Amino acid sequence: MKEIKKATRESYGEALLKLGKENDDIVVLDADLSTATKTNMFAKEFPERFFDMGIAEANMMGVAAGLATCGKVPFASTFAVFAAGRSYDQIRCSIAYPKLNVKICATHSGVTVGEDGATHQMIEDISMMRTMPNMIVMSTSDDVETKWAVKEIAKIEGPVYLRLARMKTSAIYDENQKFEIGKGVQIGEGTDATIFATGVTVEQALIAKEHLKERGIDVRVVDVHTIKPIDRECIIKCAKETKKLISIEDHNIIGGLGSAIAEVLTEEYPVKLVRLGVHDTFGKSGKAEKLMEYFGIDAKDIIKSI
């Protein structure tokens, strides 16, 4: 990993600006949070293709659906708590059900939102979105991966929920890294354990991997950037090749990444999976790093579990 720290919401804003220059059908909608979601970069360059819908997130999803029926490729952005929570019914009935080409890009997800506190710390969105038919669910871990994801989801037809973070994380990948929607990225060949991680927790998994190596414990990390469709083949392979399996996520352990992996294991290769995440409780106000420690979703807890 590189020391350069950057939030995936910033990478999203930069990728959206570049995409707007390449495709005139890209339109962006925001709900009075463009400075925070970084869609303001697109707004400044393409004001005629940017729509600030005000504090009316549900309406924003309906308008995005309408634009999609006209051949546009709408990117609808707001905080995850408003995107998945406040707009659930509109996403379900107006976007997912008719399978419209809307990209919902939700920033400020998880407890790592920090000082905004429990009301704004969305830890249920992966669960809500992955149970919705027709919806692709993604959660990216660094700058390179986020920019790839934004570019790729613009190419595919149909609804996508892209989960982004407020907290800055280290650069994990270089520009030559190959990604594929629905395929996890395995880092390392260790056989002592597999750490399945997504979003901001991938960095924590890699930190744990290095510390464990010093103790003679060789683990592999799998970056699960696509939670739906999940990489079943990779999960089963890791279950067969490694002694222990751990999942970690900045999300409720009920219905999130760990649950998705457990579903695959139960059907295909029943083995024990230790799930690290928020344990069926709401968040708290505090610094992002302190909250990761409090809720047991940092490198120390991975090391302790293994």
Buried (B, 14 or more C-beta within 10 A) or exposed (E): BEEEEBBBBBBBBBBBBBBBEEEEBBBBBBBBBBEBBBBBBBBEBBEEBBBBBEEBBBBBBBBBBBBBEEEBBBBBBBBBBBBBBBBBEBBBEBBBBEBBBBBBBBBBBBBBBBEBBBEBBBBBBBBBBBEBEBBBBBBBBBBBBBBBBBBBBBEEEBBBBBBBBBBBBBBBBEEEEEBEBBBBBBBBEBBBBBBBBBBBBBBBBBBBBEBBBEEEBBBBBBBBBBBBEBBBEBBBBBBEEBEBBBBBBBBBBBBBBBBBBBEBBEEBBEBEBBBBBBEEEEBBBBEBEEBBBBBBBBBBBBBEBB
